[in-house]
Amino acid sequence: MLPFIGSEALAAGVVNRYQLATRYDAVYRNVYVPRGRMPTAADRAVAAWLWSERRATAAGLSAAALHGTLWLDTKLPAELNQPHRHKTNGILLHSDKLADDEVCSANGIPATTPARTAYDLGRRRGLTTAVIRLDALMQATNLKPTDVEALAERHRGARGIVQLREAIDLSDGGAESPQETRTRLILTRAGLRPKRTQIDVFDRFGEFVRRIDMGWDEWMVGVEYDGAQHWTDPAIRSHDIDTQARLEALGWRIIRVGAEMLRYRPNTIVARTRAALRAAGAPV
């Protein structure tokens, strides 16, 4: 059930005051969700827009959520672009002047376009976080780096524009998780930026073997980030072992990365990747 305006539901007879008080929780003033439900980032975006009396434009992380971006922190405040509105807890208000081509409809709600959303998020402090958000937004939409570059050029001199340009250069819509983005950035900073992401591998009979997170298909070297399920689920682990053997039989060298290695031993990722590329004959 989507967030709704309490006074409207009462007037329509959908709920009575007792039901509203006992079965629903207020996200913002006069905006409710079913009790016990943890609002998603998209839920908060809708709720914030309703709080604005349907007048604001979803922006920043809220716009990203409405465009289908995954991996957003649900504890962060919703974001709206609406000048001359009183502040409230849990909603971050912006007063940017938006051009007509910087606003669109996302699930029926006015929101900044994917390009404008990327422009806003990519300028915020923290390059790694900016790249993660751009990757996720590109993964969820048809956004291309050139779309964001055009806005950066339009708003030349804006605060954070230097970081935005760097984030655009480092972004890749092929990343399917923040951990994949972080892994790619570690390699990139070591001068080993993967040539491709999401590499489909087939055997000599044309049968699909695996999609590798990132790597160099020319040298048949791949890097895979394995989430917790790859280590804790016996069925997935068994399948990974078999797939690894098939990839190695085809000549692929695969570097596997886990959470502990990503967080505490990034140099190991770099060293193993460089060694694999050298063994394959790559000029590194």
Helices and strands as residue ranges (DSSP letters): E 4-5, H 6-12, H 17-23, E 24-28, E 31-34, H 41-51, E 57-58, H 60-66, E 78-81, E 91-94, G 100-102, E 103-106, E 109-112, H 114-122, H 127-140, H 145-154, H 161-170, H 178-189, E 196-202, E 208-216, E 221-225, H 229-232, H 234-249, E 253-257, H 259-264, H 266-279
